[in-house]
Amino acid sequence: MSTRCQCEMVEGCPIFKYFKRYAIKVYMGMYCLGDYETCERLQLRRAGQPVPENLLPHGGTLWDDRR
């Protein structure tokens, strides 16, 4: 029997400002309310490392920072 947990950042994760409503629901369901321990953003935050603004929960990025 599994219990549903959620990430402590679910209400204020800054990555969501870049998503439309549907994408937020998809990512939130997959990571924030699901397997949130695999979220790359959360792992960096817990390790005390900076979290890049463009880092997605699965480890990809929204844009390339190499300019």
C-alpha positions as CSV (number, residue, x, y, z in Angstrom):
1,M,0.0,0.0,0.0
2,S,1.5,3.3,-1.0
3,T,0.9,6.7,0.5
4,R,1.0,9.7,-1.6
5,C,3.5,12.3,-0.5
6,Q,4.4,15.6,-1.9
7,C,7.5,17.8,-2.2
8,E,7.9,20.6,0.3
9,M,8.4,23.0,-2.6
10,V,5.1,22.1,-4.4
11,E,3.5,25.4,-3.6
12,G,6.4,27.7,-4.5
13,C,8.7,26.0,-7.0
14,P,10.1,28.8,-9.1
15,I,10.2,26.7,-12.3
16,F,6.4,26.9,-12.7
17,K,6.5,30.6,-13.7
18,Y,7.7,29.4,-17.1
19,F,4.9,26.9,-17.7
20,K,1.4,27.1,-18.9
21,R,-1.4,25.6,-16.7
22,Y,-1.4,22.1,-18.4
23,A,2.4,21.7,-18.2
24,I,2.3,22.6,-14.5
25,K,-0.3,19.9,-13.9
26,V,1.8,17.3,-15.8
27,Y,5.1,18.1,-13.9
28,M,3.4,18.5,-10.6
29,G,1.7,15.1,-11.0
30,M,4.9,13.4,-12.1
31,Y,7.3,15.0,-9.6
32,C,5.8,17.2,-6.9
33,L,3.0,15.0,-6.0
34,G,4.5,11.7,-7.2
35,D,8.1,10.6,-7.3
36,Y,9.4,14.0,-6.0
37,E,12.6,12.5,-4.6
38,T,13.8,12.1,-8.2
39,C,13.4,15.9,-8.8
40,E,16.8,17.3,-9.8
41,R,15.8,20.7,-8.4
42,L,15.0,19.3,-5.0
43,Q,18.1,17.2,-4.9
44,L,20.3,20.2,-5.5
45,R,18.4,22.3,-3.0
46,R,18.8,19.6,-0.3
47,A,22.5,19.4,-1.1
48,G,22.9,23.1,-0.4
49,Q,23.8,23.8,-4.0
50,P,22.5,26.5,-6.2
51,V,19.5,25.5,-8.4
52,P,19.7,26.9,-11.9
53,E,16.6,28.9,-12.8
54,N,16.1,26.9,-16.0
55,L,16.6,23.4,-14.5
56,L,13.6,21.1,-15.1
57,P,12.7,18.4,-12.5
58,H,14.0,15.6,-14.8
59,G,17.4,17.3,-15.2
60,G,16.9,18.9,-18.6
61,T,16.9,22.7,-19.1
62,L,14.4,25.2,-20.6
63,W,17.1,27.1,-22.3
64,D,20.8,26.9,-23.0
65,D,23.0,29.1,-20.7
66,R,26.0,28.9,-23.0
67,R,25.8,32.3,-24.6
